[in-house]
Amino acid sequence: MLLAVAALAAACTSTPPSTPTTEHPPSPTATDSAGVNCEDAPADVVGAALELRLNHPRQTITDNVVRCTYDGGTTEVRFETGADAASFAEGRTEHARITDLPGFHDEAYRATTVTGEVVRTTVTARAGTVEVTVTSGATADRAQRLIDALFAAL
C-alpha cells in the first residue's frame, strides 16, 4: 500500500513531456497582401471616367473588401481581393436586371436599379483574384472605362 501511494505521488509531481509550440503571426488579409485601397481609385480619376464631379473619397475596409465612396453623387468603387469564380457568382445573386458582359476581363456583368426617377448602374468585373464593382448614376460604358483604368493601375 505504501508503495502504491509513493507511485501515485510521484506520478502527480512529475512533469509531462513538453510539446513544442510555435506561435504563428496572423496571416495578412487578402486586402493587406494585395495593397489595394482607395488611393487606387482617386476622385479625379473616378470622376473623369464617369463624367461626374466627385471629391473627398472615404474608405471603408471590411476583411478583403475595400469600399470607396465620394461626395458629389452616389458613386461607389468596391475592390474585393481574393476573388474567384465562386465568390463572383455569389455576389452576382445580390443584383437584379443583370446583363452579362462577355469578353470584359475574366468575367463581368452589369445591373440596373431604378428607384422612382433615379437610375443606378452597377458594373462588376473580375480579373484574376481582384473584383472591381462600380456603382453610380453614370452609364455602363463609362463604368467599364473606369474599371479598365483601375485594373490597368493595379
Steps between C-alpha positions, in 0.01 A plus 500: 500500500782736589660422168176586313472836677861582418447412133185714488680794661786468254256496207329817624823691544673403177476743215345380178722497196495840339364541154661772300267784415561761240285802464435614150420864435155549353510477125425824321160546345477499124459877511822541698696273271364656183550855625174616344346817644311811391821665387462263205171675415560875554204734459652678198546171308160359600320828432666551160420147382139517617464865392386594849632767736620300800722583796596394853529123467427303816637152553345211690683167529325185614708183472603478134259768373594865453214744440567850370216753508514857374324828568318640200280205420412152601811345350680203650805309385541164669810280485489139614827313519528124515206474259433192292222369277298375800509832691422684175193281443390552861523879470309487172193360680468827695393689186195504276477598134837347416664501159819301448794681342683224311861576412533769767783376723470144640128541566269797535142618515298817536186556702255788506290618792216748451348680797246758391689712248845401630689246291814343648725277298733241648778344297703220656804335344753247622857473374698228673444529874378860501139601448406863434145633527397851397155622603383845393255701295740487204450277199630143489744600223657763725518255790673246274756764395568570866538131581750465213700793642487361854618154395779658293618695807501200737 
